[in-house]
Amino acid sequence: MRVAYLVNQYPKVSHTFIRREIAALERHGASVLRFAVRGWDADVVDPDDQAERGRTHYLLQGGVGRLLAAMLAQALAAPARFFAALALALRMSRRADRPWPFHLIYLAEACALVRALKQQGGAEQLHAHFGTNAAEVAMLAQALGGPPFSFTVHGPEEFDKPQFLGLAEKIKRSNCVIAISAYGRSQLWRWAALADWPKVRVVHCGLETSFFGDAAVPPTAAPRLVCVGRLCEQKGQLLLVEAAAQLAAESLKFELVLAGDGEMRPEVEAAIRRHGIADRVRITGWISSAQVRDELAAARALVLPSFAEGLPVVIMEAMAVGRPVLSTYVAGIPELVRDGVEGWLFEAGSPDAAARAMRACLAASPEALGAMGEAGRARVLARHQVDSEAARLLAAWREAQREPVR
């Protein structure tokens, strides 16, 4: 199968799972064309990301003139399709969180995508990651005469504003929609017509076999917990600092590593200073995939106090290394982490509950931590190997192409 992938920005530190998926599809014999709206000038350090950047066609790289030329060429070549796509773009803007000029830009990007696809020999399937603007560009490209399209929904953004994103229309016009968890599928079903429910398939994000290694990393005696993720509201790091302050007030020995960076870093740093725990909490800033693995291996467990999620890949990575997970009963997380088996689950939004889970983890014996780590490793091996998930994705596309889009 010849597939075109479309992502808003690619490559990107937080999009390593997309790179893994593409590589697995190619191992299964698929030919994958990479397209992104932006990212050609992004600062990427990982050699694999640098190689991906060289393989990716960027829709905005030629500037406004190139987009306008693509729109004009498309309007002259197929006026009926162009004006139908224009009407669709304007309809998508009616209840959107972005005004109509943005949707005309999406149309221009779709025109550039259709032309680029033709120049590269076409594709049987166009697939977008995320149900936001990339999915709209893919939908408009299909309306312009491009290939059937599908998209992967991760959440939580798509679940927060489905009507503003025109999620029902995107599902209706696609031939396949991928959810990364059963919870995600249930949220898509809320906004899809009943006749479109069969289009929604669950395909998990996966890890490379090499990430698992030969065996779980033995538990560490260090009282160190690591939280990996963008420093933002939905990840709950401010709550985690509050929980850490409780443990410090009890004179418990621990270290908390916040691996990542983001828009809330100043607020997180201020909270750390306010509680006087700068000697116990460390912020790494952005780190590579290899560094994430090293931080997980050096920690007793992963702690992720999220308020909203899809199903975080870092949970899979922690379990693959053999580390227990402390996280919340949010979205797809309980589908992977079972309380008392692979780690501890606690109520979202509660510093007290987070502190209880952290306290329990710090008090657990090496044997108990090792048993949780082994259980987590076995579970993620069974559910999140990227090659098996890529095979399911290819099967979903092949089946979708046999069914007419209503």
Residue pairs with C-beta under 8 A, 6 or more apart in sequence:
1 29
1 30
1 31
1 124
1 125
1 394
1 397
1 398
2 30
2 31
2 33
2 121
2 122
2 123
2 124
2 125
3 25
3 30
3 31
3 32
3 33
3 123
3 124
3 125
3 126
3 127
3 397
4 32
4 33
4 35
4 113
4 117
4 123
4 125
4 126
4 127
4 147
5 18
5 22
5 32
5 33
5 34
5 35
5 127
5 128
5 129
6 35
6 36
6 37
6 113
6 126
6 127
6 128
6 129
6 134
6 137
6 138
7 15
7 18
7 35
7 36
7 37
7 39
7 128
7 129
7 130
7 134
8 36
8 37
8 38
8 130
8 132
8 133
8 134
9 15
9 36
9 37
9 38
9 39
9 42
10 18
10 34
10 36
10 39
10 52
10 56
11 18
11 19
11 39
11 42
11 44
11 46
11 48
11 49
11 50
11 52
11 53
11 56
12 39
12 42
12 44
12 49
13 44
13 46
13 49
13 286
13 288
14 230
15 129
16 46
16 49
16 289
16 313
17 205
17 206
17 313
18 129
19 48
19 49
19 52
20 205
20 206
20 207
20 208
20 386
21 205
21 206
21 386
21 389
21 390
21 393
22 32
22 34
22 52
23 208
23 386
24 206
24 208
24 386
24 387
24 389
24 390
25 32
25 390
25 393
25 394
26 32
27 387
27 390
28 387
28 390
28 391
28 394
30 394
33 57
33 117
33 120
33 123
34 52
34 55
34 56
34 57
35 56
35 57
35 58
35 59
35 113
35 116
36 56
36 57
36 58
36 59
37 58
37 59
37 60
37 109
37 133
37 134
37 137
38 58
38 59
38 60
39 53
39 56
39 58
40 53
40 56
40 58
40 61
42 53
44 50
44 53
45 288
46 288
46 289
57 116
57 120
59 67
59 109
59 112
59 113
59 116
59 137
60 67
60 109
62 112
66 112
67 105
67 108
67 109
67 111
67 112
68 108
70 108
70 111
70 112
70 114
70 115
71 82
71 107
71 108
71 111
73 111
73 115
74 81
74 82
74 111
74 114
74 115
74 144
75 82
75 83
78 144
78 145
81 143
81 144
81 145
82 111
82 144
84 143
85 107
85 110
85 140
85 143
85 144
86 104
86 107
88 139
88 140
88 143
89 100
89 103
89 104
89 106
89 107
89 136
89 140
90 100
90 103
91 169
92 103
92 106
92 136
92 166
92 169
93 99
93 100
93 102
93 103
95 163
95 164
95 166
96 102
96 103
96 164
96 165
96 166
97 161
97 164
97 165
102 133
103 136
106 133
106 136
106 137
106 140
107 140
109 137
109 140
110 137
110 138
110 140
110 141
110 143
110 144
110 146
111 144
113 126
113 137
113 138
113 141
113 146
114 141
114 144
114 145
114 146
117 123
117 126
117 141
117 146
117 147
122 147
123 147
124 147
124 148
124 397
124 401
125 147
125 148
125 149
125 150
125 397
125 401
126 138
126 141
126 142
126 146
126 147
126 148
126 149
126 150
127 138
127 149
127 150
127 151
127 152
127 397
128 134
128 135
128 137
128 138
128 149
128 150
128 151
128 152
129 151
129 152
129 154
130 151
130 152
130 153
130 154
130 157
130 158
131 151
131 152
131 153
131 157
131 158
131 165
131 167
131 170
132 157
132 158
132 165
134 151
135 149
135 151
135 165
135 170
136 165
136 166
136 170
138 146
138 149
138 151
139 149
139 169
139 170
139 173
139 174
141 147
141 149
142 148
142 149
142 173
143 173
148 174
148 175
148 400
148 401
148 405
149 173
149 174
149 175
150 174
150 175
150 176
150 177
150 178
150 396
150 397
150 400
151 170
151 174
151 177
151 178
152 177
152 178
152 179
152 180
152 203
153 177
153 178
153 179
153 180
153 184
153 187
153 188
153 310
154 180
154 184
154 310
154 311
155 180
155 184
155 187
155 308
155 309
155 310
155 331
156 234
156 308
156 309
156 310
156 331
157 165
158 165
158 167
158 187
159 184
159 187
159 308
160 308
162 168
162 187
162 190
162 191
163 191
167 188
167 191
168 191
168 192
168 193
170 177
171 177
171 188
171 191
171 192
171 193
171 196
171 199
171 200
172 192
172 193
172 196
172 406
173 405
174 199
174 405
175 199
175 400
175 401
175 403
175 405
176 199
176 201
176 396
176 397
176 399
176 400
177 188
177 192
177 199
177 200
177 201
178 200
178 201
178 202
178 203
178 393
178 396
179 185
179 187
179 188
179 200
179 201
179 202
179 203
180 202
180 203
180 204
180 205
180 310
180 311
180 332
181 202
181 204
181 310
181 311
181 331
181 332
181 335
182 202
182 332
182 335
183 311
183 331
183 332
183 335
184 202
184 310
184 311
184 331
184 332
185 200
185 201
185 202
188 200
189 197
189 200
192 199
192 200
195 406
196 406
199 400
201 392
201 396
203 389
203 392
203 393
203 396
204 311
204 383
204 384
204 389
205 311
205 313
205 316
205 384
205 386
205 389
206 316
206 384
206 385
206 386
206 387
206 388
206 389
206 390
207 313
207 316
207 317
207 320
207 380
207 384
207 385
207 386
208 386
209 385
209 386
209 387
211 293
211 317
211 320
212 320
212 377
212 381
213 320
213 321
215 322
216 321
216 322
216 370
216 373
216 374
216 377
217 297
217 321
217 322
217 323
218 322
218 370
219 300
219 322
219 366
219 369
219 370
219 373
220 297
220 298
220 299
220 300
221 366
222 255
222 298
222 299
222 300
223 252
223 253
223 254
223 255
223 300
223 362
224 254
224 255
224 256
224 257
224 298
224 299
224 300
225 254
225 255
225 256
225 257
225 299
225 300
225 301
225 302
225 303
225 326
225 358
225 361
225 362
226 256
226 257
226 259
226 295
226 296
226 298
226 299
226 301
226 302
226 303
227 235
227 237
227 240
227 256
227 257
227 258
227 259
227 260
227 302
227 303
227 304
227 305
228 259
228 260
228 292
228 295
228 296
228 302
228 304
228 314
228 317
228 318
229 235
229 237
229 259
229 260
229 304
229 306
229 312
229 314
230 260
230 261
230 262
231 237
231 258
231 260
231 261
231 262
231 263
231 264
231 265
231 268
231 283
232 262
232 263
232 264
233 264
233 307
234 306
234 307
234 308
234 309
235 262
235 304
235 305
235 306
235 307
236 304
236 305
236 306
236 307
236 328
236 348
236 349
237 258
237 264
237 268
237 305
238 264
238 267
238 268
238 271
239 305
239 349
239 350
239 351
239 354
240 256
240 258
240 303
240 305
240 354
241 268
241 271
241 272
241 275
241 277
241 281
242 271
242 275
242 351
242 354
243 305
243 351
243 352
243 354
243 355
243 358
244 254
244 256
244 275
244 277
244 280
244 281
244 355
244 358
245 275
245 277
246 351
246 352
246 355
247 254
247 355
247 358
247 359
247 362
248 254
248 275
248 276
248 277
248 280
250 359
252 359
252 362
253 362
254 280
254 358
254 362
255 280
255 281
255 282
256 280
256 281
256 282
256 303
257 281
257 282
257 284
257 295
257 299
258 268
258 281
258 282
258 283
258 284
259 284
259 287
259 291
259 292
259 295
260 283
260 284
260 285
260 286
260 287
261 283
261 285
261 286
265 283
268 283
269 283
272 278
272 281
284 291
284 295
287 295
292 314
292 317
293 317
293 321
296 302
296 317
296 318
296 321
296 323
297 321
297 323
299 323
300 323
300 324
300 361
300 362
300 369
301 318
301 323
301 324
301 325
301 326
301 343
301 361
301 369
302 314
302 315
302 318
302 323
302 324
302 325
302 326
302 327
302 343
303 325
303 326
303 327
303 354
303 357
303 358
303 361
304 312
304 314
304 315
304 325
304 326
304 327
304 328
304 333
305 326
305 327
305 328
305 346
305 348
305 354
306 312
306 327
306 328
306 330
306 331
306 333
306 348
307 328
307 330
307 348
307 349
308 330
308 331
309 330
309 331
309 332
309 333
310 331
310 332
311 331
311 332
311 333
311 335
311 336
312 327
312 333
315 325
315 327
315 333
315 336
315 337
316 336
316 380
316 384
318 324
318 325
318 376
319 325
319 336
319 337
319 342
319 373
319 376
319 377
319 379
319 380
320 377
320 380
320 381
320 384
321 373
321 377
322 370
322 373
322 374
322 376
322 377
323 373
323 376
324 342
324 343
324 344
324 361
324 364
324 369
324 372
324 373
324 376
325 337
325 342
325 343
325 344
325 376
326 343
326 344
326 345
326 346
326 354
326 357
326 358
326 361
327 333
327 337
327 343
327 344
327 345
327 346
328 345
328 346
328 347
328 348
329 345
329 346
329 347
329 348
330 348
333 345
334 345
336 342
336 379
336 380
336 383
336 384
337 343
337 345
337 376
338 345
339 345
341 372
341 375
342 372
342 375
342 376
342 379
343 361
343 372
343 376
344 357
344 360
344 361
345 357
346 353
346 354
346 356
346 357
347 353
361 369
364 372
